[in-house]
Amino acid sequence: MYKLLVRPILFLFDPEKVHYFTFSLIRNMTKLGFGGLFRSLWQVKDQALEREVFGLKFKNPVGLAAGFDKDAKLYQELDNVGFGFIEIGTVTPKGQIGNPKKRLFRLKSDQAIINRMGFNNGGVAAAVERLKKNKNVLIGGNIGKNTGIKPEDYTADYLTCFHALHPYVDYFVLNVSCPNVSSHAKLNDKDYLVELIQAVQEANKQYEIQRPIVLKIAPDLNDNQLDEIVELVQETKLDGVIASNTSVSREGLKATKERLDEIGNGGLSGKPITDKSTRVIRYLSEKSNQSFPIIGVGGIHSVQDALDKLDAGASLIQLYTGFIYEGPSLIKNINKALLKRDQ
């Protein structure tokens, strides 16, 4: 029904406007009592789906990637459609409007999205107020820095978000690989990454309950750079990695050069990065001898895409663009396939 009826209508309109319209629709339908219907249609509950990762118990391994519910406005309603966990953000200390519009584009022929949102969000304090109302949804907190701050203040921004969110999220993601924010070079420097990770880890030690901390990396890294990621994780004793963020590559797309030139820069997500992100997962898993957990994300549009990432070494997976193109039935179908495979 979603792909045949709902998606064709939604895809007639501007992607960012549709995003907010869909948020309002889901929220209002839940208020009218449709939450139970959503759960009956799409949730798959079975102990066999549970996964223990980072010392946390996930009710199933299929999560929602960061970027969809940036401000923690819809996590409770999205839990109804079957996700095992929800990652909010990227959240910054202060609210910011992000990059100028238009900044979100569909590539229908490629089953892809290009975005250059630029960490638009309402700020960490607003997200915290919403998370205080959480009813047992496992939440990841994806954190970043405000645009335009001085490089010497980057770490302080991450720490501001970390301390504010710490009582309300179950794990943290350091987002250092988004291609849509300015002053990005320092975040790719290994020495600075070690400094940032250690600063957040020291902050974590202040709390009786310490949160797992993972790093989100780009899908465009070469083998030497991935070797450095493995070394970084092992050196700093990070809890894991999310592979991967959006891509800056435009290789192999069906979209015309004219269309891509019209869109301009931004991060590519969806089907075109399926194999690329799976390769990164497999490389990290094999190179590290599976010494740390990996959350696999990037181009999961089918059950097979999900199984491929899990087989490559991912402990958990996340959806974003695949959820937009395929609808909530994708979550249900993946979980049902996992149950069937484990029999």
WOLINJO-V367728 format. One record per pair of residues at least 6 apart in sequence whose C-alpha atoms are under 6 Angstrom apart, sorted by sequence separation. I is the first residue (numbers start at 1). J is the second residue. If there is no record, write none. Layout:
i: (I & I)
j: (J & J)
This chain:
i: (51 & 107 & 204 & 300 & 51 & 106 & 50 & 105 & 50 & 105 & 50 & 104 & 49 & 104 & 176 & 103 & 145 & 103 & 103 & 144 & 72 & 70 & 99 & 296 & 69 & 70 & 98 & 99 & 248 & 295 & 63 & 70 & 98 & 247 & 294 & 295 & 297 & 62 & 63 & 66 & 98 & 246 & 247 & 277 & 294 & 295 & 296 & 297 & 301 & 62 & 63 & 64 & 65 & 66 & 67 & 98 & 246 & 293 & 295 & 300 & 61 & 63 & 64 & 66 & 97 & 246 & 60 & 96 & 274 & 59 & 96 & 214 & 216 & 219 & 274 & 58 & 95 & 213 & 214 & 215 & 216 & 217 & 218 & 273 & 95 & 212 & 214 & 217 & 218 & 95 & 141 & 217 & 219 & 271 & 285 & 94 & 140 & 270 & 93 & 139 & 140 & 142 & 282 & 92 & 93 & 139 & 140 & 141 & 142 & 143 & 144 & 278 & 282 & 303 & 92 & 140 & 141 & 143 & 91 & 244 & 43 & 42 & 43 & 42 & 171 & 173 & 177 & 39 & 155 & 171 & 172 & 173 & 174 & 175 & 177 & 38 & 39 & 173 & 38 & 270 & 87 & 90 & 91 & 92 & 240 & 242 & 85 & 86 & 87 & 88 & 89 & 90 & 92 & 240 & 241 & 242 & 243 & 244 & 85 & 87 & 88 & 92 & 240 & 243 & 72 & 71 & 219 & 118 & 118 & 116 & 93 & 180 & 110 & 116 & 115 & 114 & 115 & 114 & 114 & 113 & 113 & 112 & 112 & 112 & 111 & 65 & 64 & 65 & 61 & 62 & 63 & 64 & 65 & 62 & 42)
j: (57 & 113 & 210 & 306 & 58 & 113 & 58 & 113 & 59 & 114 & 60 & 114 & 60 & 115 & 187 & 115 & 157 & 116 & 117 & 158 & 88 & 88 & 117 & 314 & 88 & 89 & 117 & 118 & 267 & 314 & 83 & 90 & 118 & 267 & 314 & 315 & 317 & 83 & 84 & 87 & 119 & 267 & 268 & 298 & 315 & 316 & 317 & 318 & 322 & 84 & 85 & 86 & 87 & 88 & 89 & 120 & 268 & 315 & 317 & 322 & 84 & 86 & 87 & 89 & 120 & 269 & 84 & 120 & 298 & 84 & 121 & 239 & 241 & 244 & 299 & 84 & 121 & 239 & 240 & 241 & 242 & 243 & 244 & 299 & 122 & 239 & 241 & 244 & 245 & 123 & 169 & 245 & 247 & 299 & 313 & 123 & 169 & 299 & 123 & 169 & 170 & 172 & 312 & 123 & 124 & 170 & 171 & 172 & 173 & 174 & 175 & 309 & 313 & 334 & 124 & 172 & 173 & 175 & 124 & 277 & 81 & 81 & 82 & 82 & 211 & 213 & 217 & 80 & 196 & 212 & 213 & 214 & 215 & 216 & 218 & 80 & 81 & 215 & 81 & 321 & 139 & 142 & 143 & 144 & 292 & 294 & 138 & 139 & 140 & 141 & 142 & 143 & 145 & 293 & 294 & 295 & 296 & 297 & 139 & 141 & 142 & 146 & 294 & 297 & 127 & 127 & 277 & 180 & 181 & 180 & 161 & 266 & 254 & 266 & 266 & 266 & 267 & 267 & 268 & 268 & 269 & 269 & 270 & 271 & 271 & 318 & 318 & 319 & 316 & 317 & 318 & 319 & 320 & 318 & 332)
